[in-house]
Amino acid sequence: MGLAAVLFVLLLSFTGIALNHSSDWQLDRRYVDSAWLSAALGVSVPDPAASFADRGHRVTLLGRRAYFDSRDISRELDSLNGLVTLDQFAVVATRGAVLLLTLDGELVEYIDLTSDLPGPIRKLGLVNERPLLEAGGVYFISDADVTGFAPWPMEDRGDVIWSTASDPAPAELAAIEDLYRGRGLTVERLLIEIHSGRIVGASGPIFLDLVAAILIVLSISGLVIWLRGPTRGSGSQNGHRTP
C-alpha cells in the first residue's frame, strides 16, 4: 500500500507547491499548447467580444485574447476598439492603449495612453494615412512613426475613415477558435485539474479520496507500531535467532 501511494504523494506534493507559487511563476499566464487536452478538460471558447477589419486584415477579441488574422497577438487585452492598417504596420486600439503590429501580426510596440487621455478610447480612425483617436470628446493624432499621440483641433479633422466593428466570416472564426482552444488552457488550470484528480473525469476525485484513506491507514498503523515498540520474538536473543 505504501509503495502504491508514493507516486500520488509525490504528484500531490509537486502540484501543491506549484499552485502555491502560481502568481510568482505566472502559471496563470502560461498556456498549454494542446487543443485535444483543452477540449478534454472542457475549455470553452467565448463569443467574439469585438472584431474589426481593414484592407484585408482582421483583428478579433475572444475573451481577453486578441488575434490578428490567424495569429495570436500574445498579449491579453481588456477591450478592442478599432483597427487601421498602414503601408507596413497595423494599429490596434483598446480602451486605454494602442498596439503597433507588423502586417504578419507580430507585436512591435504597446503604447499605454491611460494617463495621457481625458477618457477611454472610443474610436480609432485614419486621416491622411495617420491614425486618429477619439477619447473623452477630444481627438488625438499620431506622429509619423506612430510612437505617440498629440491633441488635434476638431476643425482640422478633414475626412476621417473610422474603424467600424464587423463580424468575422465563419471560416475566420473557426480558425481562431481552434487557436484559442490550443492556448486557452493555462498551466495553473492544468495543475488544479491534476491536483484534484478531475483530469481523469468524475472518478478522479473518488480515486484520490481512496489514496487519502490509504495514507490515513498507513499513518495511523505506523504510529501505533512505533508507540508499541519492538514486539516479542521479532529479534535475536543471546545470539540465537528466534524461531
Buried (B, 14 or more C-beta within 10 A) or exposed (E): EEEEBEEBEEBBEEBEEBBEEBEEBEBEEEBBEBBEBBBBBEBEBEEBBBBBBBEEBBBBBBBEBBBBBEBBBEBEBEBBBBBBBBEEBBBBBBBBBBBBBEBEBEBEEBBEBEEBBEEBBBBBBBBEEBBBBBBEEBBBBBEEEBEEBEEBEEEEBEEBEEBEBEEBEEEBBEBBBEBBBBBBBBBBBBBBBBBEBBBEEEEBEEEBEEBEEBBEEEEEEEEEEEEEEEEEEEEEEEEEEEE
